[in-house]
Amino acid sequence: MQKKTNEVAVLKKFFVYKDYRGKEVGIGTGLYETLLVFAKKQGFTKVILDTPSKATRSHGFYKKVGFKEIVKEDLPIKYDYPDRDSLIFKLDLSKKKY
């Protein structure tokens, strides 16, 4: 997680080893909840991320945990992401309870 402003963080490189993915194991969700508790304690109110458009499994995960897909024009900060066919997601932490 990278701090961009006092309120906005960028999530980068969140991966779980293939054999440990899925709801039967729950590692990704557990790690993710811990990450979000940390982000909220740091005072962040928004988390943004980008992910390749072909990474559909990760899109489902991010949507499940509350991220909303946005267009580049709706980014809350100036954010340079890799030059690829990416989707951008934003999470509003002020609406999540921890």
A tleap script that builds the chain and sets N, CA, C and O, in Angstrom:
source leaprc.protein.ff14SB
mol = sequence {
  NMET GLN LYS LYS THR ASN GLU VAL ALA VAL
  LEU LYS LYS PHE PHE VAL TYR LYS ASP TYR
  ARG GLY LYS GLU VAL GLY ILE GLY THR GLY
  LEU TYR GLU THR LEU LEU VAL PHE ALA LYS
  LYS GLN GLY PHE THR LYS VAL ILE LEU ASP
  THR PRO SER LYS ALA THR ARG SER HIE GLY
  PHE TYR LYS LYS VAL GLY PHE LYS GLU ILE
  VAL LYS GLU ASP LEU PRO ILE LYS TYR ASP
  TYR PRO ASP ARG ASP SER LEU ILE PHE LYS
  LEU ASP LEU SER LYS LYS LYS CTYR
}
set mol.1.N position { 0.852 -1.159 0.000 }
set mol.1.CA position { 0.000 0.000 0.000 }
set mol.1.C position { 0.903 1.229 0.000 }
set mol.1.O position { 1.839 1.331 0.793 }
set mol.2.N position { 0.606 2.149 -0.897 }
set mol.2.CA position { 1.380 3.379 -1.019 }
set mol.2.C position { 0.529 4.575 -0.617 }
set mol.2.O position { -0.594 4.739 -1.093 }
set mol.3.N position { 1.072 5.404 0.257 }
set mol.3.CA position { 0.381 6.635 0.651 }
set mol.3.C position { 0.556 7.657 -0.456 }
set mol.3.O position { 1.677 7.958 -0.863 }
set mol.4.N position { -0.560 8.190 -0.942 }
set mol.4.CA position { -0.515 9.244 -1.955 }
set mol.4.C position { -0.854 10.596 -1.356 }
set mol.4.O position { -0.230 11.600 -1.701 }
set mol.5.N position { -1.837 10.638 -0.462 }
set mol.5.CA position { -2.175 11.837 0.309 }
set mol.5.C position { -2.531 11.336 1.700 }
set mol.5.O position { -2.475 10.134 1.958 }
set mol.6.N position { -2.895 12.237 2.593 }
set mol.6.CA position { -3.314 11.807 3.931 }
set mol.6.C position { -4.584 10.967 3.891 }
set mol.6.O position { -4.855 10.199 4.813 }
set mol.7.N position { -5.358 11.113 2.826 }
set mol.7.CA position { -6.632 10.396 2.727 }
set mol.7.C position { -6.627 9.249 1.721 }
set mol.7.O position { -7.466 8.354 1.816 }
set mol.8.N position { -5.698 9.252 0.754 }
set mol.8.CA position { -5.748 8.290 -0.345 }
set mol.8.C position { -4.507 7.402 -0.368 }
set mol.8.O position { -3.373 7.877 -0.294 }
set mol.9.N position { -4.759 6.099 -0.474 }
set mol.9.CA position { -3.684 5.115 -0.626 }
set mol.9.C position { -3.913 4.333 -1.913 }
set mol.9.O position { -5.041 4.215 -2.391 }
set mol.10.N position { -2.833 3.807 -2.460 }
set mol.10.CA position { -2.896 2.970 -3.656 }
set mol.10.C position { -2.465 1.560 -3.267 }
set mol.10.O position { -1.409 1.364 -2.666 }
set mol.11.N position { -3.279 0.602 -3.611 }
set mol.11.CA position { -2.966 -0.799 -3.344 }
set mol.11.C position { -2.219 -1.359 -4.536 }
set mol.11.O position { -2.686 -1.272 -5.671 }
set mol.12.N position { -1.055 -1.936 -4.273 }
set mol.12.CA position { -0.215 -2.510 -5.324 }
set mol.12.C position { 0.159 -3.936 -4.971 }
set mol.12.O position { 0.437 -4.247 -3.813 }
set mol.13.N position { 0.163 -4.787 -5.958 }
set mol.13.CA position { 0.705 -6.143 -5.849 }
set mol.13.C position { 0.099 -6.964 -4.716 }
set mol.13.O position { 0.822 -7.445 -3.843 }
set mol.14.N position { -1.193 -7.123 -4.723 }
set mol.14.CA position { -1.879 -7.957 -3.739 }
set mol.14.C position { -2.159 -9.311 -4.384 }
set mol.14.O position { -3.071 -9.444 -5.201 }
set mol.15.N position { -1.365 -10.313 -4.009 }
set mol.15.CA position { -1.497 -11.640 -4.591 }
set mol.15.C position { -1.531 -12.702 -3.501 }
set mol.15.O position { -0.940 -12.536 -2.434 }
set mol.16.N position { -2.222 -13.779 -3.783 }
set mol.16.CA position { -2.210 -14.964 -2.930 }
set mol.16.C position { -1.810 -16.129 -3.829 }
set mol.16.O position { -2.329 -16.271 -4.936 }
set mol.17.N position { -0.895 -16.954 -3.354 }
set mol.17.CA position { -0.431 -18.120 -4.102 }
set mol.17.C position { -1.634 -18.942 -4.566 }
set mol.17.O position { -2.574 -19.161 -3.803 }
set mol.18.N position { -1.600 -19.387 -5.802 }
set mol.18.CA position { -2.731 -20.047 -6.454 }
set mol.18.C position { -3.365 -21.162 -5.610 }
set mol.18.O position { -4.590 -21.264 -5.548 }
set mol.19.N position { -2.552 -21.986 -4.966 }
set mol.19.CA position { -3.081 -23.109 -4.175 }
set mol.19.C position { -3.845 -22.667 -2.937 }
set mol.19.O position { -4.524 -23.482 -2.312 }
set mol.20.N position { -3.749 -21.389 -2.568 }
set mol.20.CA position { -4.397 -20.885 -1.354 }
set mol.20.C position { -5.543 -19.917 -1.650 }
set mol.20.O position { -6.048 -19.255 -0.743 }
set mol.21.N position { -5.945 -19.835 -2.889 }
set mol.21.CA position { -7.051 -18.963 -3.271 }
set mol.21.C position { -8.388 -19.674 -3.083 }
set mol.21.O position { -8.460 -20.902 -3.053 }
set mol.22.N position { -9.423 -18.885 -2.961 }
set mol.22.CA position { -10.771 -19.443 -2.891 }
set mol.22.C position { -11.367 -19.356 -1.504 }
set mol.22.O position { -10.648 -19.286 -0.508 }
set mol.23.N position { -12.677 -19.362 -1.449 }
set mol.23.CA position { -13.373 -19.177 -0.173 }
set mol.23.C position { -13.193 -20.346 0.776 }
set mol.23.O position { -13.353 -20.183 1.986 }
set mol.24.N position { -12.857 -21.546 0.246 }
set mol.24.CA position { -12.658 -22.656 1.168 }
set mol.24.C position { -11.465 -22.424 2.086 }
set mol.24.O position { -11.446 -22.909 3.217 }
set mol.25.N position { -10.480 -21.689 1.608 }
set mol.25.CA position { -9.286 -21.395 2.408 }
set mol.25.C position { -9.430 -20.055 3.118 }
set mol.25.O position { -9.155 -19.958 4.314 }
set mol.26.N position { -9.854 -19.028 2.401 }
set mol.26.CA position { -10.124 -17.721 2.993 }
set mol.26.C position { -8.919 -16.867 3.309 }
set mol.26.O position { -9.050 -15.847 3.986 }
set mol.27.N position { -7.760 -17.251 2.841 }
set mol.27.CA position { -6.553 -16.479 3.160 }
set mol.27.C position { -6.608 -15.081 2.556 }
set mol.27.O position { -6.297 -14.102 3.234 }
set mol.28.N position { -6.995 -14.979 1.309 }
set mol.28.CA position { -7.048 -13.670 0.652 }
set mol.28.C position { -7.966 -12.706 1.374 }
set mol.28.O position { -7.616 -11.546 1.591 }
set mol.29.N position { -9.145 -13.189 1.746 }
set mol.29.CA position { -10.102 -12.325 2.447 }
set mol.29.C position { -9.552 -11.912 3.809 }
set mol.29.O position { -9.683 -10.752 4.200 }
set mol.30.N position { -8.942 -12.841 4.530 }
set mol.30.CA position { -8.372 -12.516 5.841 }
set mol.30.C position { -7.252 -11.503 5.753 }
set mol.30.O position { -7.206 -10.551 6.532 }
set mol.31.N position { -6.354 -11.702 4.813 }
set mol.31.CA position { -5.262 -10.741 4.618 }
set mol.31.C position { -5.800 -9.381 4.210 }
set mol.31.O position { -5.323 -8.343 4.668 }
set mol.32.N position { -6.792 -9.404 3.350 }
set mol.32.CA position { -7.379 -8.171 2.850 }
set mol.32.C position { -8.063 -7.383 3.968 }
set mol.32.O position { -7.921 -6.163 4.044 }
set mol.33.N position { -8.800 -8.073 4.830 }
set mol.33.CA position { -9.456 -7.391 5.951 }
set mol.33.C position { -8.426 -6.769 6.883 }
set mol.33.O position { -8.634 -5.666 7.388 }
set mol.34.N position { -7.326 -7.458 7.113 }
set mol.34.CA position { -6.249 -6.912 7.938 }
set mol.34.C position { -5.644 -5.667 7.289 }
set mol.34.O position { -5.368 -4.676 7.964 }
set mol.35.N position { -5.446 -5.730 5.990 }
set mol.35.CA position { -4.914 -4.583 5.253 }
set mol.35.C position { -5.837 -3.379 5.368 }
set mol.35.O position { -5.370 -2.255 5.552 }
set mol.36.N position { -7.142 -3.604 5.261 }
set mol.36.CA position { -8.087 -2.494 5.334 }
set mol.36.C position { -8.185 -1.904 6.740 }
set mol.36.O position { -8.357 -0.695 6.890 }
set mol.37.N position { -8.079 -2.732 7.755 }
set mol.37.CA position { -8.051 -2.216 9.128 }
set mol.37.C position { -6.831 -1.308 9.288 }
set mol.37.O position { -6.936 -0.219 9.852 }
set mol.38.N position { -5.675 -1.756 8.793 }
set mol.38.CA position { -4.455 -0.954 8.840 }
set mol.38.C position { -4.660 0.382 8.112 }
set mol.38.O position { -4.305 1.442 8.629 }
set mol.39.N position { -5.238 0.313 6.905 }
set mol.39.CA position { -5.449 1.532 6.115 }
set mol.39.C position { -6.330 2.526 6.861 }
set mol.39.O position { -6.054 3.726 6.873 }
set mol.40.N position { -7.373 2.028 7.470 }
set mol.40.CA position { -8.280 2.914 8.195 }
set mol.40.C position { -7.584 3.529 9.419 }
set mol.40.O position { -7.787 4.705 9.723 }
set mol.41.N position { -6.768 2.736 10.116 }
set mol.41.CA position { -6.017 3.264 11.270 }
set mol.41.C position { -5.029 4.346 10.851 }
set mol.41.O position { -4.704 5.235 11.637 }
set mol.42.N position { -4.552 4.267 9.610 }
set mol.42.CA position { -3.637 5.289 9.089 }
set mol.42.C position { -4.366 6.558 8.676 }
set mol.42.O position { -3.729 7.561 8.354 }
set mol.43.N position { -5.687 6.525 8.682 }
set mol.43.CA position { -6.472 7.704 8.331 }
set mol.43.C position { -6.897 7.777 6.876 }
set mol.43.O position { -7.476 8.776 6.449 }
set mol.44.N position { -6.619 6.735 6.113 }
set mol.44.CA position { -7.039 6.752 4.716 }
set mol.44.C position { -8.558 6.626 4.623 }
set mol.44.O position { -9.178 5.870 5.371 }
set mol.45.N position { -9.140 7.373 3.702 }
set mol.45.CA position { -10.580 7.270 3.465 }
set mol.45.C position { -10.886 6.643 2.107 }
set mol.45.O position { -12.021 6.254 1.831 }
set mol.46.N position { -9.851 6.552 1.258 }
set mol.46.CA position { -10.026 5.945 -0.055 }
set mol.46.C position { -8.801 5.101 -0.399 }
set mol.46.O position { -7.665 5.448 -0.076 }
set mol.47.N position { -9.073 3.981 -1.064 }
set mol.47.CA position { -8.008 3.139 -1.600 }
set mol.47.C position { -8.316 2.937 -3.076 }
set mol.47.O position { -9.443 2.607 -3.445 }
set mol.48.N position { -7.309 3.138 -3.915 }
set mol.48.CA position { -7.492 2.898 -5.343 }
set mol.48.C position { -6.497 1.839 -5.797 }
set mol.48.O position { -5.464 1.620 -5.166 }
set mol.49.N position { -6.829 1.196 -6.897 }
set mol.49.CA position { -5.940 0.198 -7.488 }
set mol.49.C position { -6.236 0.067 -8.964 }
set mol.49.O position { -7.313 0.438 -9.432 }
set mol.50.N position { -5.273 -0.462 -9.689 }
set mol.50.CA position { -5.513 -0.813 -11.079 }
set mol.50.C position { -5.132 -2.272 -11.257 }
set mol.50.O position { -4.267 -2.799 -10.558 }
set mol.51.N position { -5.793 -2.905 -12.198 }
set mol.51.CA position { -5.544 -4.318 -12.451 }
set mol.51.C position { -5.792 -4.589 -13.937 }
set mol.51.O position { -6.660 -3.960 -14.543 }
set mol.52.N position { -5.043 -5.510 -14.523 }
set mol.52.CA position { -5.242 -5.797 -15.949 }
set mol.52.C position { -6.693 -6.187 -16.241 }
set mol.52.O position { -7.322 -6.893 -15.453 }
set mol.53.N position { -7.208 -5.730 -17.360 }
set mol.53.CA position { -8.607 -6.020 -17.696 }
set mol.53.C position { -8.860 -7.520 -17.843 }
set mol.53.O position { -9.989 -7.971 -17.652 }
set mol.54.N position { -7.840 -8.289 -18.175 }
set mol.54.CA position { -8.031 -9.734 -18.347 }
set mol.54.C position { -7.994 -10.504 -17.025 }
set mol.54.O position { -8.243 -11.710 -17.018 }
set mol.55.N position { -7.693 -9.845 -15.917 }
set mol.55.CA position { -7.609 -10.514 -14.608 }
set mol.55.C position { -8.987 -10.583 -13.959 }
set mol.55.O position { -9.204 -10.008 -12.892 }
set mol.56.N position { -9.896 -11.271 -14.588 }
set mol.56.CA position { -11.299 -11.259 -14.159 }
set mol.56.C position { -11.513 -11.847 -12.766 }
set mol.56.O position { -12.424 -11.421 -12.056 }
set mol.57.N position { -10.701 -12.807 -12.365 }
set mol.57.CA position { -10.859 -13.373 -11.016 }
set mol.57.C position { -10.597 -12.300 -9.957 }
set mol.57.O position { -11.322 -12.217 -8.965 }
set mol.58.N position { -9.579 -11.492 -10.162 }
set mol.58.CA position { -9.296 -10.430 -9.187 }
set mol.58.C position { -10.400 -9.374 -9.198 }
set mol.58.O position { -10.717 -8.810 -8.151 }
set mol.59.N position { -10.986 -9.098 -10.353 }
set mol.59.CA position { -12.089 -8.125 -10.414 }
set mol.59.C position { -13.231 -8.577 -9.512 }
set mol.59.O position { -13.797 -7.782 -8.761 }
set mol.60.N position { -13.557 -9.849 -9.593 }
set mol.60.CA position { -14.624 -10.391 -8.747 }
set mol.60.C position { -14.306 -10.252 -7.278 }
set mol.60.O position { -15.179 -9.910 -6.480 }
set mol.61.N position { -13.060 -10.514 -6.909 }
set mol.61.CA position { -12.650 -10.380 -5.509 }
set mol.61.C position { -12.790 -8.941 -5.047 }
set mol.61.O position { -13.370 -8.678 -3.994 }
set mol.62.N position { -12.259 -8.005 -5.830 }
set mol.62.CA position { -12.320 -6.598 -5.424 }
set mol.62.C position { -13.758 -6.112 -5.293 }
set mol.62.O position { -14.084 -5.384 -4.355 }
set mol.63.N position { -14.606 -6.502 -6.210 }
set mol.63.CA position { -16.017 -6.113 -6.117 }
set mol.63.C position { -16.668 -6.729 -4.884 }
set mol.63.O position { -17.474 -6.078 -4.219 }
set mol.64.N position { -16.328 -7.967 -4.578 }
set mol.64.CA position { -16.896 -8.656 -3.418 }
set mol.64.C position { -16.556 -7.933 -2.109 }
set mol.64.O position { -17.368 -7.903 -1.184 }
set mol.65.N position { -15.360 -7.354 -2.037 }
set mol.65.CA position { -14.952 -6.682 -0.803 }
set mol.65.C position { -15.277 -5.186 -0.804 }
set mol.65.O position { -14.857 -4.460 0.098 }
set mol.66.N position { -16.024 -4.722 -1.815 }
set mol.66.CA position { -16.539 -3.358 -1.761 }
set mol.66.C position { -15.979 -2.347 -2.731 }
set mol.66.O position { -16.448 -1.209 -2.764 }
set mol.67.N position { -14.986 -2.724 -3.527 }
set mol.67.CA position { -14.459 -1.793 -4.518 }
set mol.67.C position { -15.475 -1.564 -5.619 }
set mol.67.O position { -16.260 -2.453 -5.950 }
set mol.68.N position { -15.456 -0.362 -6.187 }
set mol.68.CA position { -16.292 0.001 -7.324 }
set mol.68.C position { -15.378 0.354 -8.490 }
set mol.68.O position { -14.387 1.064 -8.318 }
set mol.69.N position { -15.713 -0.139 -9.665 }
set mol.69.CA position { -14.934 0.213 -10.848 }
set mol.69.C position { -15.218 1.667 -11.214 }
set mol.69.O position { -16.368 2.106 -11.208 }
set mol.70.N position { -14.159 2.408 -11.532 }
set mol.70.CA position { -14.299 3.808 -11.919 }
set mol.70.C position { -13.530 4.053 -13.215 }
set mol.70.O position { -12.730 3.220 -13.642 }
set mol.71.N position { -13.779 5.198 -13.828 }
set mol.71.CA position { -13.012 5.617 -15.000 }
set mol.71.C position { -11.893 6.545 -14.534 }
set mol.71.O position { -11.965 7.133 -13.455 }
set mol.72.N position { -10.877 6.663 -15.353 }
set mol.72.CA position { -9.702 7.463 -14.998 }
set mol.72.C position { -10.078 8.877 -14.569 }
set mol.72.O position { -9.464 9.437 -13.660 }
set mol.73.N position { -11.072 9.447 -15.214 }
set mol.73.CA position { -11.482 10.821 -14.900 }
set mol.73.C position { -12.050 10.954 -13.486 }
set mol.73.O position { -12.114 12.062 -12.955 }
set mol.74.N position { -12.459 9.858 -12.876 }
set mol.74.CA position { -13.011 9.893 -11.517 }
set mol.74.C position { -11.991 9.575 -10.434 }
set mol.74.O position { -12.352 9.440 -9.264 }
set mol.75.N position { -10.724 9.454 -10.810 }
set mol.75.CA position { -9.685 9.214 -9.805 }
set mol.75.C position { -9.608 10.400 -8.840 }
set mol.75.O position { -9.671 11.549 -9.277 }
set mol.76.N position { -9.471 10.143 -7.539 }
set mol.76.CA position { -9.408 11.234 -6.569 }
set mol.76.C position { -8.048 11.940 -6.522 }
set mol.76.O position { -7.906 12.982 -5.880 }
set mol.77.N position { -7.055 11.369 -7.202 }
set mol.77.CA position { -5.700 11.929 -7.242 }
set mol.77.C position { -5.134 11.727 -8.638 }
set mol.77.O position { -5.680 10.968 -9.439 }
set mol.78.N position { -4.031 12.416 -8.921 }
set mol.78.CA position { -3.292 12.121 -10.148 }
set mol.78.C position { -2.583 10.799 -9.899 }
set mol.78.O position { -1.841 10.651 -8.928 }
set mol.79.N position { -2.817 9.852 -10.776 }
set mol.79.CA position { -2.297 8.503 -10.561 }
set mol.79.C position { -1.846 7.928 -11.890 }
set mol.79.O position { -2.644 7.771 -12.814 }
set mol.80.N position { -0.569 7.617 -11.979 }
set mol.80.CA position { -0.017 6.997 -13.175 }
set mol.80.C position { 0.031 5.496 -12.964 }
set mol.80.O position { 0.662 5.009 -12.026 }
set mol.81.N position { -0.628 4.781 -13.828 }
set mol.81.CA position { -0.607 3.327 -13.736 }
set mol.81.C position { 0.021 2.778 -15.004 }
set mol.81.O position { 0.149 3.493 -15.998 }
set mol.82.N position { 0.413 1.510 -14.972 }
set mol.82.CA position { 1.116 0.942 -16.128 }
set mol.82.C position { 0.340 1.154 -17.432 }
set mol.82.O position { -0.891 1.161 -17.450 }
set mol.83.N position { 1.074 1.320 -18.485 }
set mol.83.CA position { 0.471 1.533 -19.795 }
set mol.83.C position { -0.031 0.189 -20.322 }
set mol.83.O position { 0.646 -0.476 -21.107 }
set mol.84.N position { -1.198 -0.190 -19.890 }
set mol.84.CA position { -1.812 -1.442 -20.322 }
set mol.84.C position { -3.318 -1.278 -20.285 }
set mol.84.O position { -3.832 -0.251 -19.843 }
set mol.85.N position { -3.994 -2.260 -20.736 }
set mol.85.CA position { -5.449 -2.253 -20.719 }
set mol.85.C position { -5.904 -2.577 -19.293 }
set mol.85.O position { -6.167 -3.735 -18.973 }
set mol.86.N position { -5.994 -1.566 -18.451 }
set mol.86.CA position { -6.290 -1.747 -17.038 }
set mol.86.C position { -7.687 -1.270 -16.668 }
set mol.86.O position { -8.267 -0.409 -17.328 }
set mol.87.N position { -8.199 -1.842 -15.614 }
set mol.87.CA position { -9.406 -1.343 -14.971 }
set mol.87.C position { -8.976 -0.681 -13.683 }
set mol.87.O position { -8.005 -1.103 -13.055 }
set mol.88.N position { -9.696 0.354 -13.285 }
set mol.88.CA position { -9.379 1.092 -12.064 }
set mol.88.C position { -10.533 0.888 -11.085 }
set mol.88.O position { -11.703 0.959 -11.460 }
set mol.89.N position { -10.182 0.634 -9.833 }
set mol.89.CA position { -11.176 0.422 -8.784 }
set mol.89.C position { -10.903 1.377 -7.626 }
set mol.89.O position { -9.758 1.747 -7.364 }
set mol.90.N position { -11.976 1.770 -6.938 }
set mol.90.CA position { -11.857 2.652 -5.767 }
set mol.90.C position { -12.719 2.095 -4.645 }
set mol.90.O position { -13.832 1.618 -4.869 }
set mol.91.N position { -12.178 2.166 -3.430 }
set mol.91.CA position { -12.911 1.750 -2.234 }
set mol.91.C position { -13.051 2.949 -1.312 }
set mol.91.O position { -12.060 3.612 -1.008 }
set mol.92.N position { -14.249 3.233 -0.868 }
set mol.92.CA position { -14.510 4.310 0.076 }
set mol.92.C position { -14.523 3.713 1.481 }
set mol.92.O position { -15.497 3.077 1.884 }
set mol.93.N position { -13.439 3.922 2.219 }
set mol.93.CA position { -13.317 3.348 3.565 }
set mol.93.C position { -14.244 4.011 4.576 }
set mol.93.O position { -14.542 3.421 5.615 }
set mol.94.N position { -14.700 5.214 4.292 }
set mol.94.CA position { -15.566 5.895 5.248 }
set mol.94.C position { -16.919 5.184 5.358 }
set mol.94.O position { -17.663 5.423 6.310 }
set mol.95.N position { -17.245 4.317 4.401 }
set mol.95.CA position { -18.507 3.588 4.428 }
set mol.95.C position { -18.366 2.172 4.960 }
set mol.95.O position { -19.361 1.457 5.088 }
set mol.96.N position { -17.118 1.748 5.279 }
set mol.96.CA position { -16.886 0.388 5.768 }
set mol.96.C position { -16.743 0.411 7.278 }
set mol.96.O position { -16.163 1.338 7.843 }
set mol.97.N position { -17.264 -0.592 7.912 }
set mol.97.CA position { -17.187 -0.714 9.377 }
set mol.97.C position { -16.127 -1.755 9.746 }
set mol.97.O position { -16.137 -2.871 9.225 }
set mol.98.N position { -15.209 -1.379 10.653 }
set mol.98.CA position { -14.178 -2.286 11.150 }
set mol.98.C position { -14.046 -2.144 12.639 }
set mol.98.O position { -13.227 -2.826 13.254 }
savepdb mol mol.pdb
quit
